[in-house]
């Protein structure tokens, strides 16, 4: 059974930083993608960042250079460091994983079988 639990959301001012964490357990087996997607207040969903089973990282263009994804294998924790936050980053952020062979498609994250309950990120002045 795969289980994911997000934490670390909250409020930040534009230009500020937040760090999200995802504690995961279980294993999809085979090639997989583990990452974050977000759902905006209007319900649109967007893949944000992910790590594949080869350890390669992938980022949506809109967050590249501002967000950093990392995985701590010993602690089974996935983190998303978010810097230079913008009000457009306001969303519910979900950690997700599923089996996925290359190539990576971040937009599939929102449809993955396994995801957590989400953590809210609000960026405003």
C-alpha positions as CSV (number, residue, x, y, z in Angstrom):
1,X,0.0,0.0,0.0
2,X,1.4,3.4,-1.0
3,X,0.7,6.2,1.4
4,X,1.7,9.9,1.1
5,X,1.3,12.6,3.7
6,X,2.1,16.3,2.9
7,X,3.1,19.0,5.3
8,X,4.7,22.4,5.4
9,X,2.2,24.5,3.6
10,X,1.1,27.9,4.8
11,X,1.2,31.6,3.9
12,X,4.1,33.6,2.5
13,X,4.6,37.0,1.1
14,X,5.6,37.5,-2.6
15,X,9.2,36.8,-2.9
16,X,9.2,34.6,0.2
17,X,9.9,30.9,0.6
18,X,8.2,27.8,1.8
19,X,9.3,24.2,2.1
20,X,6.8,21.4,1.6
21,X,7.5,17.8,2.7
22,X,5.9,14.5,1.8
23,X,6.3,11.4,3.9
24,X,5.8,8.4,1.7
25,X,5.6,4.7,2.4
26,X,5.0,1.7,0.2
27,X,6.3,1.1,-3.3
28,X,4.8,1.1,-6.8
29,X,7.4,-1.2,-8.1
30,X,9.3,-0.8,-11.4
31,X,9.9,2.6,-13.0
32,X,8.0,5.3,-11.2
33,X,7.6,9.1,-11.0
34,X,7.3,10.8,-7.6
35,X,6.4,14.4,-7.5
36,X,4.1,17.4,-6.8
37,X,1.1,18.8,-8.6
38,X,-1.0,21.7,-7.6
39,X,-4.7,22.6,-7.9
40,X,-5.6,26.2,-8.3
41,X,-8.6,27.8,-6.7
42,X,-10.4,27.6,-10.1
43,X,-9.8,23.8,-9.9
44,X,-7.2,23.7,-12.8
45,X,-4.4,21.2,-12.0
46,X,-0.8,21.5,-13.0
47,X,2.3,19.3,-12.6
48,X,5.0,21.1,-10.7
49,X,8.1,19.0,-10.3
50,X,9.1,15.3,-10.0
51,X,11.9,12.8,-9.5
52,X,11.9,9.7,-11.6
53,X,13.2,6.3,-10.6
54,X,16.6,7.1,-12.2
55,X,16.9,10.1,-9.9
56,X,16.5,12.7,-12.6
57,X,14.5,15.8,-11.7
58,X,11.9,17.4,-13.8
59,X,10.3,20.9,-13.5
60,X,7.5,22.8,-15.1
61,X,8.8,25.8,-16.9
62,X,6.8,28.1,-14.6
63,X,8.7,27.0,-11.5
64,X,12.1,26.1,-12.9
65,X,14.8,28.1,-11.2
66,X,12.5,28.9,-8.2
67,X,11.5,25.5,-6.9
68,X,13.8,22.6,-6.0
69,X,12.6,19.0,-5.5
70,X,14.7,16.5,-3.5
71,X,14.3,13.0,-2.1
72,X,15.7,11.6,1.1
73,X,15.7,7.9,0.5
74,X,16.8,7.1,4.1
75,X,13.8,9.0,5.5
76,X,11.4,8.3,2.7
77,X,10.7,12.0,2.4
78,X,10.1,14.1,-0.7
79,X,10.7,17.9,-0.3
80,X,9.8,20.9,-2.4
81,X,11.7,24.0,-1.6
82,X,9.8,27.0,-3.1
83,X,11.6,30.3,-3.4
84,X,10.7,33.6,-5.0
85,X,7.0,32.8,-4.4
86,X,4.4,34.6,-6.5
87,X,0.7,35.1,-5.8
88,X,0.2,32.8,-8.9
89,X,1.7,30.0,-6.9
90,X,-1.3,30.0,-4.6
91,X,-2.8,26.5,-4.7
92,X,-3.3,23.3,-3.0
93,X,-0.2,21.2,-3.4
94,X,-0.3,17.4,-3.6
95,X,2.4,14.8,-3.5
96,X,1.7,11.9,-6.0
97,X,3.3,8.8,-7.3
98,X,2.6,6.0,-9.7
99,X,4.4,3.6,-12.1
100,X,5.5,5.5,-15.1
101,X,8.1,4.5,-17.7
102,X,10.1,7.3,-19.4
103,X,9.6,9.9,-20.8
104,X,8.4,12.0,-17.9
105,X,5.2,13.8,-18.3
106,X,4.5,16.1,-15.4
107,X,0.9,16.6,-16.4
108,X,0.2,12.9,-15.6
109,X,0.9,13.6,-11.9
110,X,-2.6,14.9,-11.3
111,X,-4.1,11.6,-12.5
112,X,-1.8,9.3,-10.6
113,X,-3.3,6.5,-8.5
114,X,-1.6,7.6,-5.3
115,X,-1.6,11.1,-3.8
116,X,-1.9,12.7,-0.4
117,X,-4.6,15.0,1.0
118,X,-2.7,18.1,0.0
119,X,-1.3,21.1,1.7
120,X,-2.4,24.7,1.1
121,X,0.0,27.3,-0.1
122,X,-1.1,31.0,-0.1
123,X,1.1,33.8,-1.4
124,X,-0.2,37.3,-0.8
125,X,0.9,40.6,0.6
